[in-house]
Amino acid sequence: MSTISVAAGPFAHDRSSVNRIMLDVCLALTPATLFGLVMFGWPAINLWLVTCVSALAVEAACLHLLGQPMRRLLDGSALLTGWLLAISLPPWAPWWIGVGGSLFAVGIGKQLYGGIGQNPFNPAMLARVALLIAFPLQMTTWALPHPLFSSSAPGFIDSLAITFAGAPLADGMVGATALGNLKTELTLNRTAEEILGESFNVISALFGSTPGSLGETSELLLLVGGVWLVLRRIIHWEIPVAILASVFAMASIAYLINPDRYAGGLYHLTSGGLILCAFFIATDPVTSPISRVGRLIFGVGCGVLIYVIRTWGSFPEAAAFAVLFMNALTPLIDRYWRPRAYGRNVRGKPLVAAKWTSQVKEVDKV
């Protein structure tokens, strides 16, 4: 009796790999990240390096403890997790925020569940929420833009004191984000139009000359990177479009109802980490639904939660909370909205042979 050895299954392959996907996402993040590093100077560079190196170190330690090969460090997943965490932090946060966040993101958010592809929640956002709850002061102290090598920017030695020695920041170096300023000023019985007329400029918001997290301020560069990922088919368009459209629609409706209390849709689209969330965080293929309808539901859910928490919640920024909540619902969404399997109907039942033959003939005619 002869033996047939099958080398590989008859599956189509588009030559994608984990390494390629992670590299493409990092490349898409590079313009906005470089802009943030230049705008916030040496302390931001220190924090980004510490966070990314810490993520790689924690990944290496976990691989060693689990007896897994160290070459898995080269897949880029730990670097991307540390990168996303770093650009979601206040740019002048102390070093232990980056180290602690990386430890939580990689060690607990990723490796505790079994490593890459097994985590139910986005690791970077899980760490950001944990840091925000545990260290609210450090996570809500926002540095004003001080471009690298400008006269007002701290030098390299001063930046080491800020990052590693906890040097206090002068009053002229810190300020509120656009979302934080609006939420605070509304409690003083001022109108939204009056507040935004004094403090909000759409051009500054698009190009990034505003306080905020390290990599979220330049909405335009993030949008360019996100669209590039869609064109490269690294991510699907449904989640970003659903998030942005739902936030814009809710904000516009609220603004039409009461413009004295609520900001318009354009303000919400260009403020905070919405663009970063829509293209780089919510689209994580491990923690988001697999079907087109499921991705649309997931995106709308994220957008609704972001707007609700921003408007009526305790925190001015809500992207991390919204994504984690919808991550928890992803298995339920996948259960009820699955893509149709080849040879089966939408309910998962096998197609009748005659019907199947007729469909194959129709395909052949086309």
Stockholm file with secondary structure:
# STOCKHOLM 1.0

chainA/1-366         MSTISVAAGPFAHDRSSVNRIMLDVCLALTPATLFGLVMFGWPAINLWLVTCVSALAVEAACLHLLGQPMRRLLDGSALLTGWLLAISLPPWAPWWIGVGGSLFAVGIGKQLYGGIGQNPFNPAMLARVALLIAFPLQMTTWALPHPLFSSSAPGFIDSLAITFAGAPLADGMVGATALGNLKTELTLNRTAEEILGESFNVISALFGSTPGSLGETSELLLLVGGVWLVLRRIIHWEIPVAILASVFAMASIAYLINPDRYAGGLYHLTSGGLILCAFFIATDPVTSPISRVGRLIFGVGCGVLIYVIRTWGSFPEAAAFAVLFMNALTPLIDRYWRPRAYGRNVRGKPLVAAKWTSQVKEVDKV
#=GR chainA/1-366 SS CCCCCCCSCSCCCCCCCHHHHHHHHHHHHHHHHHHHHHHHHHHHHHHHHHHHHHHHHHHHHHHHHHTCCGGGGGGSHHHHHHHHHHHTSCTTCCHHHHHHHHIIIIIITTGGGTSTTTCSSCHHHHHHHHHHHHCHHHHTCCBCCCCTTSTTSCCHHHHHHHHHSCCCCCGGGBCCCHHHHHHHHHTTTCCHHHHHHHHCCHHHHHHTCSSCCTTTSCHHHHHHHHHHHHHTTSSCSHHHHHHHHHHHHHHHHHHHHCTTTCCCHHHHHTSTTHHHIIIIITTCTTTSCSSHHHHHHHHHHHHHHHHHHHHHSSCSCCHHHHHHHHHHHHHHHHHHSCCCCTTBCTTSCBCCHHHHHHHHHHHHHC
#=GC SS_cons         CCCCCCCSCSCCCCCCCHHHHHHHHHHHHHHHHHHHHHHHHHHHHHHHHHHHHHHHHHHHHHHHHHTCCGGGGGGSHHHHHHHHHHHTSCTTCCHHHHHHHHIIIIIITTGGGTSTTTCSSCHHHHHHHHHHHHCHHHHTCCBCCCCTTSTTSCCHHHHHHHHHSCCCCCGGGBCCCHHHHHHHHHTTTCCHHHHHHHHCCHHHHHHTCSSCCTTTSCHHHHHHHHHHHHHTTSSCSHHHHHHHHHHHHHHHHHHHHCTTTCCCHHHHHTSTTHHHIIIIITTCTTTSCSSHHHHHHHHHHHHHHHHHHHHHSSCSCCHHHHHHHHHHHHHHHHHHSCCCCTTBCTTSCBCCHHHHHHHHHHHHHC
//
